[in-house]
Amino acid sequence: MTEAFELVLDGEPIGKGRPRFSRATGHAYTPEKSARFEERLAWAAQSIWHGKPLLAGALKLTVVAFLSIPKSKPASWKKGALDGTIRPLKKPDLDNIIKGIGDALNRVVYVDDTQIVEVDASKYYSDRPRITIRIDSLS
């Protein structure tokens, strides 16, 4: 039997920001907005996965990011956004969303995000911004 992890995290999807560097020490750190998002995701995952062993072996990550529809757009544009014919061509970048998810779930659902060997990801618009995440064991 293969293990699977599923989570829906409500709220606007956030991409992993570029590392920042401290002027005083020169050390790299994750931008606050990214760090808060990863922390919130880790807490949500812990509440679901608590007490289960970390997934081992090769993993597949499936992500669907639902971004909010800009309020300034006309009704016809919003209709196309909701039915999926108009897709988000704006930030956050899909690869940065994936990176943030991978880092947030380290040592929460799996040992390390290096275990992710397959990714299926997409961005859509929605009236309910959120991210759906599924992790399947391929081993």
JORAGI-V270863 format. One record per residue. N is the residue number from 1. SS is DSSP state (A for helix, B for strand, O for the rest). D_FIRST is the distance of its C-alpha to the first C-alpha in Angstrom with 1 decimal. Layout:
n = [N N]
ss = [SS SS]
d_first = [D_FIRST D_FIRST]
This chain:
n = [1 2 3 4 5 6 7 8 9 10 11 12 13 14 15 16 17 18 19 20 21 22 23 24 25 26 27 28 29 30 31 32 33 34 35 36 37 38 39 40 41 42 43 44 45 46 47 48 49 50 51 52 53 54 55 56 57 58 59 60 61 62 63 64 65 66 67 68 69 70 71 72 73 74 75 76 77 78 79 80 81 82 83 84 85 86 87 88 89 90 91 92 93 94 95 96 97 98 99 100 101 102 103 104 105 106 107 108 109 110 111 112 113 114 115 116 117 118 119 120 121 122 123 124 125 126 127 128 129 130 131 132 133 134 135 136 137 138 139]
ss = [O O O B B B B B B B O O O O O O O O O B B O O O O O O B B O O A A A A A A A A A A A A A A A A A A O O O O O B O O O B B B B B B B B B B O O O O O O A A A A A A A A A O O O O O O O O O O A A A A A A A A A A A O B O O O B O O A A A B B B B B B B B B B B O O O B B B B B B B B O O]
d_first = [0.0 3.8 6.6 9.6 13.2 15.9 19.6 23.0 25.9 29.3 32.3 33.6 31.3 32.8 32.6 32.7 36.5 38.2 38.8 42.1 44.4 46.4 50.1 50.9 48.3 46.9 43.3 40.7 39.0 36.8 38.9 38.9 37.5 34.5 34.0 34.3 31.7 29.2 29.9 29.4 26.1 25.0 26.2 24.4 21.0 21.8 22.5 19.0 17.0 19.4 18.3 14.8 14.4 15.1 12.6 13.2 13.6 14.4 14.0 15.2 17.6 18.9 22.1 24.7 27.9 30.3 33.9 36.8 39.4 42.8 45.3 48.1 46.8 48.4 46.7 46.2 44.3 42.2 41.3 40.2 38.1 36.4 35.6 34.2 37.1 38.3 35.9 36.5 38.4 39.0 37.7 35.2 34.1 30.5 29.9 31.3 29.0 26.0 27.6 28.2 24.6 23.3 25.9 25.4 21.7 22.4 21.7 20.5 16.9 16.8 19.3 21.3 21.5 22.1 18.3 18.6 19.1 19.0 20.7 21.5 24.3 27.2 30.1 31.7 34.4 34.0 36.1 33.3 32.5 29.0 26.0 22.5 19.8 16.1 14.1 11.0 9.4 10.4 9.6]
